[in-house]
Amino acid sequence: MKVTLFNRCSIATGFCWLLLFGVGHINTSFAQTAVAKIAFGSCGHQNRSLSIFNTIVSHQPDLFVFLGDNVYADTDNMDTLAAIYQRLGSKPSYQNLKKNVPIVATWDDHDYGQNDAGRHFPKKAQSKQVFLDFFEEPAQSSRRKHQGIYHAYTYTANGKTLQVILLDVRTFRDNLKSYNGSHKNDKAFFYRMQYSPHTNSDSTLLGEEQWEWLEEELRKPADVRIIGSGSQFGITYNGYEAWANFPHEQQRLLNLLKSTRAGGVLFISGDVHYGEISRLTTEGQYPIYDVTSSGLSSTWEFATPNQNRIAGPVMENHFGLITINWEAADPTITMQIWDKSNTLRAEQRIMLSEISW
């Protein structure tokens, strides 16, 4: 087994660690200060300069989370996929990020293999191997022993615990349901819609194996839990890919938060080529915030309707940042979106007690 050691100190937080067994795998027993600043993003094309990584490094985050479409491959040729990842890995800006910030990652469709693909993608096992190898997943990692790439990381210091849960919304997901014309008379939906929500409860997004694992993770003690999903969780239906196409699965996750009494949950998501902050409120449940950062290099022409949007949209290239003030009696959590020119474009600040039972 190859073991690599990487020493790092963040000037901003005084956070020091030994990074063991490759990128993003932190032995938190060495931590002096709790992980407090988490940067994240998605949708970065390997043929672009991706200079935004240098901007991210300038914020001195304690962690960076890739949320999918980390490259644009759209291929079932694994040699091609590996070469595309290496194109990303060879970029000076990516090397700067990797040198200075621990990296963890999940995927979405274009790095998984095909646009909007789910469990029927024939090369998903081989694509997983390429993904894990590029992000230097340890040989002994549980991630290499089960289907899919879902995984969780726990960072504990000074009595404070941050849990980062990365979901896999591709490997087990059933086919999407084609759009049925239900909103054709609604002027808000002026664009060509692709999908309609499933009405049958036997369709799945995460799959039973991942659901069982997720319940186990949510029962573990943590003060703040960041759940990363390639598809947006907290938005209303828009006819594109989102958890809203599997409303029973979305409700199942909300019910799971209630039954496990898992507090401090925030979602981070990608996919749509713009940034926004959403707040999902349901009866008997603390509000669920979803910070979408999708546009490390990609852009889109318009933002789709989202009744849960409270900040944004940010249409320029950007990244997301969550900062936790662990020192406060009631820790503050600041959610932000910064654009490529290092301008703050969206912000929402809450107290931890606001998302606790």
TIDO-365516 format. One record per residue (C-alpha): x, y, z; residue in three letters. Coordinates in steps of 0.5 Angstrom, whole numbers, plus 500, padded with zeros to 3 digits. Each point is the difference from the previous one (the first is absolute). Layout:
<tormis>
XYZALA;...
</tormis>
This chain:
<tormis>
500500500MET;503507498LYS;499505506VAL;501507498THR;501506505LEU;498507499PHE;501505505ASN;496507500ARG;498506504CYS;494505499SER;503507502ILE;492502500ALA;498495505THR;506497503GLY;498493498PHE;506495499CYS;500493498TRP;503494497LEU;497498494LEU;500492499LEU;499495495PHE;499505494GLY;496506499VAL;494502504GLY;501495506HIS;501503506ILE;502497507ASN;497505504THR;503497506SER;506505498PHE;495506500ALA;501506504GLN;494504498THR;493497497ALA;499501492VAL;497506500ALA;500502492LYS;498496495ILE;500502492ALA;496496495PHE;498500493GLY;498496494SER;500501492CYS;507501498GLY;503498493HIS;507497499GLN;501505494ASN;499506504ARG;505504504SER;497499506LEU;503506503SER;495500505ILE;503495504PHE;506505502ASN;494504503THR;498495504ILE;507499503VAL;500507502SER;494499504HIS;504495504GLN;495495501PRO;501494504ASP;496495495LEU;498500493PHE;494496498VAL;499498492PHE;493499499LEU;500497493GLY;501501493ASP;507501502ASN;502499493VAL;496499494TYR;501493497ALA;493498497ASP;504493498THR;500493502ASP;507499498ASN;504500506MET;506501497ASP;497507497THR;497501507LEU;507499504ALA;503505495ALA;495505501ILE;501500507TYR;508500499GLN;499507496ARG;496503506LEU;506497505GLY;505503496SER;497507500LYS;505505504PRO;494503504SER;497493502TYR;507498502GLN;500506504ASN;493498503LEU;503493502LYS;506503503LYS;497504505ASN;493498501VAL;497492502PRO;496498495ILE;494495500VAL;495499494ALA;493497498THR;498499492TRP;494502496ASP;499498493ASP;505503495HIS;506497505ASP;496494501TYR;499498493GLY;494503496GLN;495506500ASN;495499505ASP;502492501ALA;498496506GLY;500493502ARG;500497493HIS;507503498PHE;503494498PRO;507502502LYS;499503507LYS;504495503ALA;506502496GLN;499507500SER;500500508LYS;507497499GLN;502505496VAL;497505505PHE;503497506LEU;507500497ASP;500507498PHE;498503507PHE;505495503GLU;495496504GLU;504495505PRO;500493498ALA;497498507GLN;494505499SER;493497501SER;499504494ARG;503495496ARG;496494503LYS;493502499HIS;496502493GLN;500508499GLY;504505503ILE;496503506TYR;505501506HIS;500504506ALA;506504504TYR;500502507THR;504506503TYR;501501507THR;504504504ALA;498504507ASN;494497501GLY;497502493LYS;498495495THR;499501492LEU;497495496GLN;501500493VAL;495495496ILE;501499493LEU;494497496LEU;500496494ASP;494502495VAL;502496494ARG;502493502THR;493498502PHE;496505497ARG;494497496ASP;498503493ASN;497507500LEU;493501498LYS;499504494SER;497507500TYR;492499499ASN;498507499GLY;497502506SER;503507500HIS;499502493LYS;495505502ASN;505503505ASP;504506498LYS;505499505ALA;502494497PHE;502503493PHE;505495498TYR;500493498ARG;499496506MET;503493500GLN;497496506TYR;494499504SER;500497507PRO;499493502HIS;493498503THR;502493501ASN;503499507SER;505494498ASP;504504495SER;507502504THR;505505500LEU;505498505LEU;498492500GLY;499496507GLU;508499501GLU;501507500GLN;494502504TRP;502495505GLU;507503501TRP;497507500LEU;496498506GLU;506497504GLU;504507498GLU;494504502LEU;500497507ARG;507501502LYS;501506504PRO;502507496ALA;499507502ASP;500502492VAL;498496494ARG;502502493ILE;496495495ILE;503501493GLY;496498494SER;501500493GLY;493502499SER;496506503GLN;496498506PHE;497506503GLY;497503494ILE;493499497THR;498496494TYR;503504493ASN;500494495GLY;507498500TYR;504496505GLU;499501507ALA;497496506TRP;494503498ALA;499495495ASN;500494506PHE;495504505PRO;499494504HIS;508499501GLU;501507502GLN;494499505GLN;504494502ARG;506504502LEU;496505503LEU;497494504ASN;506497502LEU;503507503LEU;494500504LYS;501492502SER;507501502THR;500507503ARG;506502496ALA;501507501GLY;504505496GLY;499498493VAL;501504494LEU;500498493PHE;505502495ILE;499498492SER;502502493GLY;498498493ASP;496506498VAL;505505497HIS;498505505TYR;501502507GLY;494501505GLU;498499508ILE;493496501SER;496499506ARG;496494501LEU;495501505THR;495494502THR;495499506GLU;504497506GLY;507501497GLN;505505501TYR;501504494PRO;505496495ILE;505505496TYR;503498494ASP;506504497VAL;501498492THR;507502498SER;500498492SER;504504496GLY;508499501LEU;500501493SER;493499497SER;495505499THR;492500498TRP;496504496GLU;494501506PHE;498497507ALA;494496500THR;494502505PRO;502498507ASN;495502505GLN;505498506ASN;505505497ARG;502505505ILE;507502497ALA;502501493GLY;500497495PRO;508502498VAL;501498493MET;507502499GLU;506495502ASN;500499508HIS;501495506PHE;497499506GLY;502501507LEU;497498507ILE;504503506THR;498498507ILE;502504506ASN;501494505TRP;502505506GLU;493503501ALA;496497505ALA;495499495ASP;504499493PRO;499505494THR;500496493ILE;501505495THR;498498493MET;503503494GLN;501500492ILE;506504498TRP;501501492ASP;506500496LYS;502507501SER;500498508ASN;494504501THR;495498505LEU;493499496ARG;496496505ALA;500499508GLU;495497505GLN;502500507ARG;497496505ILE;501497508MET;501493501LEU;494500504SER;496502494GLU;501493497ILE;500496506SER;494495504TRP;
</tormis>
